[in-house]
Every structure is written in structure tokens, then in C-alpha cells.
Amino acid sequence: MTTLYGLGTVGLSAVGITSGLATIGIVVGGAQSVGGTARNKINGVSDWNPNGPYYNWASTAEFGALPDNSPARMRLW
């Protein structure tokens, strides 16, 4: 829990933040390692990570649904 500019308490989970950062990479075009256009070289969460569905759920719960603008490819999740 943290206070955001004195506006009150904001509760952000570590998993939500971590997966949210990975989701931002997907929104801006995907990692370069999978043929994407984002500035990051590698994915924040691997396409084959068995926890990928959980991270995706946590990110959606924390920040809402975001579009996937990364290249189409095989994924575990």
C-alpha cells in the first residue's frame, strides 16, 4: 500500500505491477525477440511460462483489459 500524492491509499500488488509492465510491452508492439516493435529486447513474461495466465489475470485485474498488439505467435497462454 502506498499513498499517491496525498490522495489516499492505493493498493497495488507486486504481481499486478510486474505483469502490468509486461503487458505494456505487449500493448506497444511486443518484444523484439518475438519480432515486435517495442524497445524492450525480451518479453517480460515468456510465452511458455506456466504462470502466464495468472500474470495476465493479475494485470487485467489491476489495470483493466488492454489490446495485444504484439506479433501473432504460439503461446502457452
N, C-alpha and C positions, 0 to 999 in steps of 0.2 A: 504494500500500500504506500502511496506517496501523495503528496499534496501538489496539485497543479496550479501554480501561480496564485496560491491562496484561495482558490475557488472551491476547495473541498477535497475530500479524499477520492483518489482514483485508484481502483484496484486492477492491476494488470498482472496476469500470470507470466512467469518466465517462459513457459511453453508457448503461450499465446504470442509473446513478443518475438521469440525465436522463430516460430513458424510464420509469424506475420512478416518478418524480414525476408524469409524465403519466398513467401507469397508475393511480396513486392517485386522480387526478381522475376517471377513468372509474369506478372502484370506488365512489366516494361519490356518484355520480349524474350525472356528466358536466358539462361546462362550460355556463354559462348561455347562451352564444352559440348552442348547438345545442339549447336547450330543456331543459337539465339542471338539477339542483338543487344542484350543488356551489357553493362560494363563489367559485371562480375564474370570471372573466368569459369567458375564451377558452381553447381547447384548448391543451395543451402541445405536442401534435403534431397538425398539421392532418389532417383526414380524407383530404385529397388529396395528402399528402406522399408522394412516391415512395419515400422511405426508411422509411415507416411500418412495413412488415413487418419490417425489420431492427430498428427500435427496439422493436417488440413482442417479437421473439425475444430481444433482449438483456435486456429487462425480465423476461421469463419465465425466462430462464437465471439471472438474478441473484436474483430474489425468488420464483420459482415462479408457477404459474398463479393468476390472480385473476379473479373474476367481473366481467363487463362490465354495470354497472347504469345505463349512460347510455341515453338515448332511442335507439330504432331509427332508423337513417338510412342513406343511401347513403354508402359509403366506398370509397376506392381499395383499402384493405387490410382 
